């Protein structure tokens, strides 16, 4: 009658014919090699496995046979590990295969969830220009967390990689909104800068045209261009030597000179007697201090006349002339001082009373914009 044999590895029950006693058979389930024993005794013919025999009934040679049987099985297990990989093979002790540890995948999933939250929160911030910087910061944090989680997940054979990928994608979306706003703002700033430059150039061009029209009008009114033209009436010649900005030094009788560091408009005028007679010169420089009908006038053609520099009697700046008589052919240089005030850089107009040199009409000079001193 058939003999029942129990596999010691998988506990499967096999049926072998009577004539198979003492022969080796292979378990069809786990491929373990077994020896068929006689079920009627405890010797080599028994059908019971060693685990089910009492200790006193186990033959001395059984351990050696099990070592011989285990050797081929271990080799087969190693071959299956090479073919199927460690995730599907059994270990040496016949336990189920060991998969990846759950700790790494949980960390990767946690990082992925945090990355996804950062990306979702960053998106509404990145949609508005005033808060897009905060969105960029959150998107950057989310991207770092997502990439880190993805790396950990790949190290654990891809478990838990979905959340890191989703978090990284949403964070990149938020960062793209920031890039879009940055591009729009850069274009707007560039366009505004270009428009401002064009407007500034147009304003400068209009100012040049206005200055040219003003200059032409003043020339039409009889103004002479300072630095180029000379006033002549047959008796006296007057010309503008220079116009500068700077301090002045006061010449005080009986006291040390005093320096005024304020920037004043200093006009140096040359007066020459070209007649054959003596010429009384009433100082234009002192007239600016004392005031009166002989006071010169200076304005920029827009904001009115600036105030002359006035200190009172017996005080004059170094370079100023007192009233004097010019001999025939004699030439002197006088200094006229004005306060700068609200003068604008444009074509200046200077009116010098003609009575100072015995002329019936005022001596008028146009100071072109190129000659106007400026800080």
HELIX and SHEET records of a PDB file:
HELIX    1   1 UNK A   18  UNK A   20  5                                   3    
HELIX    2   2 UNK A   50  UNK A   52  5                                   3    
HELIX    3   3 UNK A   55  UNK A   57  5                                   3    
HELIX    4   4 UNK A   62  UNK A   84  1                                  23    
HELIX    5   5 UNK A  102  UNK A  126  1                                  25    
HELIX    6   6 UNK A  129  UNK A  131  5                                   3    
HELIX    7   7 UNK A  132  UNK A  155  1                                  24    
HELIX    8   8 UNK A  161  UNK A  220  1                                  60    
HELIX    9   9 UNK A  284  UNK A  290  1                                   7    
HELIX   10  10 UNK A  354  UNK A  357  5                                   4    
HELIX   11  11 UNK A  369  UNK A  371  5                                   3    
SHEET    1   A 2 UNK A   3  UNK A   6  0                                        
SHEET    2   A 2 UNK A  13  UNK A  16 -1                                        
SHEET    1   B 2 UNK A  24  UNK A  26  0                                        
SHEET    2   B 2 UNK A  33  UNK A  35 -1                                        
SHEET    1   C 4 UNK A 224  UNK A 225  0                                        
SHEET    2   C 4 UNK A 363  UNK A 367  1                                        
SHEET    3   C 4 UNK A 348  UNK A 352 -1                                        
SHEET    4   C 4 UNK A 297  UNK A 299 -1                                        
SHEET    1   D 4 UNK A 231  UNK A 232  0                                        
SHEET    2   D 4 UNK A 236  UNK A 252 -1                                        
SHEET    3   D 4 UNK A 258  UNK A 273 -1                                        
SHEET    4   D 4 UNK A 331  UNK A 339 -1                                        
SHEET    1   E 3 UNK A 231  UNK A 232  0                                        
SHEET    2   E 3 UNK A 236  UNK A 252 -1                                        
SHEET    3   E 3 UNK A 315  UNK A 317 -1                                        
SHEET    1   F 2 UNK A 279  UNK A 281  0                                        
SHEET    2   F 2 UNK A 324  UNK A 326 -1                                        
END                                                                             
